[in-house]
Amino acid sequence: MTTGVRRRMGVEERRQQLIGVALELFSQRSPDEVSIDEIASAAGISRPLVYHYFPGKLSLYEAALKRASEELSTRFVEPQEGPLGARLLRVMHRFFDFVDEHGPGFSALMRGGPSVGSSRTNALVDSVRQSAYVQMLAHLGIPDPPARLELVIRSWISLVESTALIWLDGRRIPRRELEVKLVHDFAALSAVSAAHDDEMAKLLRRVLKNEPGEGPFGDLVARLISLAS
């Protein structure tokens, strides 16, 4: 007859387990509503043991946000092949997968949660935005962007973020519709900028040259023509 023996975790393994447990709980409820007791219970350890690995809830919260920010940043990574519109649509689909699966945690990351104003939390949010910005430049093939292009990309990233936060509050608009709309929004922001600047106009022509009529950008053009007729 044998008896089961619980394996003793190493320090880093236990820390990673607690971070994973916290993220799972934060995906269901706001971090403000999750107690250390709940995290300890879900991890199968005592409350004092949680404090052995993390000084307090805030440090665990920040560690969980760090992992979430790293995962969220990967959602913007996409092979730089094929039409830009189709690539952005795939990126938006993966981005909203994360938002859909980790709603409260995503809100906490972008709004600050229990550590609002914390320099660490602000740095994490900035790292996600910067990662998205760098990926967009890579897709456009422009390592040193002009000022107007930087404005377009950073404005669009802010729009993506705010759209996701608003969508989480009731999910009143179909997710698929928002994913397409945000790709259209990037094209529209670029077009407005191109109307005022020759360098942006040249860039937009290059992008549109490789876009199929049935792609997201072609769909937007067709919709605008329909509105004007």
N, C-alpha and C positions, 0 to 999 in steps of 0.2 A: 504494500500500500504506500502510495506517495502523496505528499502534500504540496500544494502550490506555494511557491516562495515569491514574494514580490521583489522584482529586481530593483536594486538601488540605483537611482539616476545620478549621473555626474552633475556638477554644478551648472555647466553650460546647457546640458541636455534639459535639466529641470527648468532653467530660465526660459529656454525656448518653448517648453511645454506650457508654462504659465502665460507666455505671450500669446501662444496659439489659443489657449482657453479664453483669455481676455478678449482677443479679437472675435472669437465666436460669440461671446456674450455681447460685445459691442455691436455686432451685426444685427442683434435682435432688439437691443434697447440702447438708449443713450448712455454713454459712460457715466454720466452723473447719477444714473439710476442703478448702476451695478456696484455692489459692495465687495469688499475684500473677502468677506465670508462666503459670498456666492462663488467667487473665483477659486477660493480654497476648496470648497465643496466639489466644484466641477473638476478640479484637478486631483481630487482624492487625497488632499493633504490638509494639515491643520493651518489655521490662520497665522500663528506665530512663524510657521515655516515659510509662508509667503513673504513675510517681512525679513526673513533670513536672506532671501534672494533679491528683494527690492525694498528700499527704505520706506516706501509708502505707495499709496495708490497712484500718485502723480507720476512717479518714476516708472511704474509698470505701464501706466497709460501712455507715456511718451515712448516707451519701448515698443508698445503695440502699434502706435501711430507710425513709428519709424518703419516697421515691417509693412504696414499698409501702404505707406507712401512709396516704398520700393516696389511693391507689387503693382500699384497704380501706374507708376512710371513705365513699367514694362508694357502696359496696354497700348502705348503710343508707338511701340517698336513694330515696324512693318517692312518687309522686303521692298526695296526701292525699284520695283518692276511694275510695268503696266501703267494704265492711266491713273493720274493723281486722284480723280474723283472716286474711283473704285477703291483705291488704297485708303482714302480718308473714311469712306463708308465702313470698311472693315475695322478701322481704328475706333470709330464711334461705336460700333457694335460691341467690341471688347471692352471699351470704356464703360458703356452702360451695363454690360454684364457685371462688372465690378460694383457699380453704383447699385444695381438691383440686388446683388447678393449681400452687400455690406452697407445698406442704407444709413443706419444710425452712425456707424463707424466713419463712413464717408463724410457725413454732415459734421461729425466731431472734428475730423481732420481739417476740413475746409473752414470751419467756423471757430475752431480753437477749443471747444469743449471745456472741460474743467480747468485747462491750463491756458485759457484765452489770454493772449498778450505775451505768453511765454516765448522767449527768444528761440528756444529749441523747436517749439511747435511751428513758429513762423518760418524757421529755416527749413523744416520739413516740407511745408506747403510750397515755399519758394523753389525747393528742389524739384518738386513734381512739375511745377509750371515751367521751370527752366528746361527740364528734360523734354517736355512736350515741345517747347520752342526749338530746341536743338534738332529734334526729330523732324519738325516741319521744315527747317532749313535744309536738312539732308534730303528730304523728298523733293524739294524745289531745286536742289543742286546749287545752292548759293551759300557758301561759307561765310561771306562778309556782306551781310544784307544792307541795303540802303535804309535810311531812316523810315521811309514810308512803308516799306515792307515789314520792318520790325513792328511798326505800329499796327499794321493789319494783323499780323500773326498773334501778337500779344493781346490785342482786342478780342480776337476770335477765341483764344484760350480762355479768357475771362468769361466770354459768352457761354462757352461749353460748360464751364464750372457752375455759373449761375443758373443755367438752364437745368442742369442735373439736380441742383438743390431745390429749385422750384418744382420740378417734376416729382421729387420725392414727397412733396406735401400734397398728397392726394392722388398722384399719378393719373391726372384727368385727361392727359393727351397720350395717345398710343405711343409706346416707346419707339417703334419702328419709324413712325412719322417724324419724331424728334431727331432720330439719327440722320435721316435724309435731309431734314431741314437744316441741321447744323453744317452739313457739307455744302448745302446751298448757301448758307450764310457766309461761309468762307469765300465762295465764288463771288457773292454779292459785295462783300467788303473789298475784295480785290478789284472788282470792276469799278466801284466808286473811286477808289484810289487811282486806278488806271485812267479814269476820265480826267484826272487833274495832273497827271504826271507821265511823261513820255517813257521813263525807265520802267515804271509799273505797267504801262501799256505793252511794252515790248515783252516783259515777263509773262503777262497774261496771254498774249498771243501765242507764245511758245507753249504754254500749258494747254491751251485750248486746241492747239494743232494736233495734239495726241489724244484728244478726248473723243470717244465714239458718240454718235447721236443718241444712243440708248443709255448712256451713262448718266450719272447724277448731274454733271454740269450741262450736258445736252438736254436733260429733262427740264432743268431750270430755264434754259434759253427758250425752249418750246412753251413753257408756261407763261413766260413774260411776253412772248409774241402773241399768245392767245389773249392775254389781258389787254394788249394794246390794239387788238383788231376789233 
